[in-house]
């Protein structure tokens, strides 16, 4: 009994000290398959933020140029190719009972981000249970568990559990894969073996003036693959569910796509994507109603004066985008209604820029937002040209790092006829 009390007392002291120091989430971030305390993508580590401002700024300056519109637009062909595979896979669900479309979309997105980030064709859409993918999913599951069980956040306690070894073993598997790609690409770069065609993001990083170590390259690439997949796949899945429940808006999207493509089955190019104005409004309204990043953590760098109080420098703050995006004061009495025309230019011009922050805002915003918008348009265009979607209203939601529907993104599909 005395031993049990002593162990409990030690655990309480460790936990209290860990919480008091306010470092637990920063330290927890080091296990993520990404740049630990350097979330260059803006909020790739959404709940954590970063105390290392100088390091973050220097790395952000290196990453930012590779996300220029012109470079990202080189990947549009990849978006179309993988979207075409997705459409073929979805044929298995035509005329069947409702199914969770997210598993199809996330596989498609993983193939896109692996090819664009590393030049690797993983073919996750046909082989979803690879060793890498199983390891990645195991790590994300444990991270989610630790985020919402504070007593599991201190390593002193977590390391006593079997999940600690599972986490380490699976992180080693994911790191080994990326390390091998990084070392191969660096060797090719140093030997002057230059890819004359489209360059992936890792190859572009190797050409930067700031020389990144292999570990830093791995961290950034892993961060890009995580941030570029899960968030985007969720938005596409929510958009399909919303359009399935709002048939009039779905028909407006289909009409816009018919005006662009006619009955052709060709893949979208840059000019096509730029013409998808109504579809873009649908995507934005989806991100407003179902903001997949439920919390953005920040720390004040100086005193911030609000309407009724002042927040001192050095204070941790949480921004809840869903509260902003559903605010009747900002969006009107029908803030909970799906209405893509909220994002017509004349309406957006009158709105405060911080009323809509799906990609965060300010210096730490998501630098992959243009990439994300293009790939979401491309995937949705492919699916909605091929199928008519039906669904019920989205039900209860849950947070598993990101925002998920409890019962999944359930839809049914009917085939649309297209002439080639």
C-alpha positions, -999 to +999 in steps of 0.1 A: +000+000+000+028+024+009+046+016-024+014+022-043+009+056-026+046+065-032+043+056-069+011+076-072+027+106-055+057+105-078+034+103-108+014+133-096+045+154-090+059+146-125+026+154-141+022+186-122+057+198-131+052+188-167+019+208-169+034+238-150+063+241-174+038+244-204+062+224-225+043+191-228+028+197-262+060+211-276+078+180-265+050+158-277+053+174-311+088+160-315+073+125-321+052+137-350+062+125-384+071+161-393+093+190-383+086+188-345+086+224-334+090+238-369+056+236-385+065+254-418+032+246-434+014+269-409-005+245-388+007+210-397+010+205-360-023+222-353-025+219-316+011+228-308+025+259-322+062+265-319+086+282-295+115+282-320+107+313-339+141+320-355+145+284-367+109+283-379+113+316-399+145+305-416+129+272-427+097+289-438+118+311-461+133+280-477+100+262-481+079+292-493+094+295-529+087+259-537+049+265-532+048+292-558+018+289-580+038+282-611+057+253-595+025+238-579+007+240-612+032+216-627+015+189-606-020+193-621-013+164-644-007+142-613-040+154-597-059+143-629-042+109-632-049+099-596-084+113-598-091+091-628-080+061-608-103+072-580-132+074-604-126+038-616-123+025-581-156+041-571-174+021-598-175-007-573-199+013-552-224+023-579-259+012-570-249-002-537-259+009-501-242+040-486-205+037-479-178+059-463-161+078-492-133+091-471-113+058-474-113+063-512-104+100-511-076+096-486-060+068-506-061+091-537-047+120-518-018+099-504-008+089-539-009+125-549+012+138-520+037+110-523+043+116-560+044+154-557+065+155-525+090+127-532+084+116-567+073+082-554+045+062-570+031+044-539-001+032-556-020+033-522-053+033-541-047-003-551-025-013-521-037+005-490-022-020-465+015-014-472+039-016-442+045+021-444+008+030-443+000+006-414+029+022-395+018+057-403-018+050-392-006+035-359+015+065-351-013+089-358-037+069-337-013+070-307-007+107-311-044+114-311-048+093-279-020+112-262-034+146-271-067+138-254-053+119-224-031+145-206-017+118-182-002+101-213+016+132-225+046+132-201+072+108-215+081+096-180+046+081-177+040+072-214+072+052-216+059+028-190+031+017-214+032-007-243+020+020-266+055+036-262+072+008-279+045+005-306+050+042-313+088+040-315+087+009-338+063+025-362+080+059-363+112+040-372+094+024-401+080+057-415+114+074-410+133+046-427+112+049-458+116+087-461+153+086-452+160+062-480+142+085-505+161+116-492+195+099-493+189+087-529+177+121-541+206+138-524+231+115-540+215+121-574+217+158-568+253+158-557+263+136-587+247+161-611+219+137-620+192+162-628+156+154-636+148+174-667+111+171-664+088+179-636+106+182-602+091+169-570+091+191-538+121+172-524+142+178-555+132+215-553+143+217-516+177+203-525+183+232-548+177+258-521+206+280-510+201+270-473+215+235-471+192+213-451+204+182-433+189+148-443+169+148-410+155+183-417+146+172-453+128+141-439+109+162-414+097+187-439+087+160-464+069+140-438+051+172-426+040+180-462+027+144-467+007+145-435-007+181-438-013+177-475-033+145-472-056+144-442-069+179-443-076+179-480-091+144-481-115+155-453-127+186-471-133+167-504-153+141-484-174+167-466-180+185-499-193+153-515-216+146-485-229+182-486-236+181-523-253+147-519-277+163-494-282+195-515-291+183-550-298+218-564-262+229-556-248+197-570-266+203-603-251+238-604-217+223-600-224+197-627-237+224-651-205+244-646-184+213-653-205+205-685-199+241-697-162+236-692-158+200-705-189+192-725-192+155-725-154+150-727-137+127-701-103+145-704-085+155-672-087+191-659-059+214-669-049+247-653-073+267-674-102+244-666-095+246-628-095+284-630-130+284-646-145+264-617-158+294-598-189+278-584-171+247-574-146+269-555-174+285-537-187+251-527-153+241-514-150+273-493-185+269-479-176+233-470-145+245-452-167+271-434-193+246-422-169+218-415-135+233-405-114+202-404-087+218-382-107+224-350-082+243-330-052+266-338-028+272-310-007+304-308+014+323-282+012+360-280+045+377-289+034+411-274+005+425-255-027+422-274-056+446-266-090+432-271-124+449-268-128+442-231-093+430-219-056+429-227-037+396-231+000+399-219+029+387-240+038+350-237+003+337-231-009+306-249-041+311-269-065+289-287-084+300-318-115+280-327-122+285-364-155+266-362-169+292-337-159+320-361-173+302-392-206+295-375-211+329-359-244+345-367-229+379-361-203+374-389-224+352-413-260+361-406-289+343-390-286+314-415-249+308-406-256+270-402-271+267-438-251+255-468-250+284-492-219+286-515-230+320-528-217+335-495-184+334-513-194+354-543-168+382-547-192+410-538-201+393-505-165+383-496-153+419-501-174+432-473-163+405-448-135+408-423-104+388-435-103+368-403-140+358-405-129+328-427-096+312-417-096+275-429-059+278-437-052+298-405-041+335-409-010+356-407+027+347-408+019+310-399-008+304-424-008+273-445+016+278-475+000+248-492-034+265-496-030+270-534-019+234-538-049+223-517-075+243-536-062+230-570-062+193-559-096+196-543-111+211-575-095+184-596-107+155-575-142+168-571-145+177-608-135+141-617-160+125-593-189+148-600-186+146-638-188+108-634-213+103-606-244+117-591-240+117-553-267+113-527-264+114-489-282+123-457-272+153-435-239+149-417-245+137-381-225+140-349-188+150-351-158+139-332-122+152-329-094+128-338-067+155-342-090+166-371-127+168-373-145+136-384-182+126-386-188+099-361-206+076-386-182+085-415-188+104-448-217+082-460-229+086-496-244+066-525-234+069-561-253+068-595-234+067-627-236+097-651-232+089-687-203+107-706-192+105-742-155+105-749 
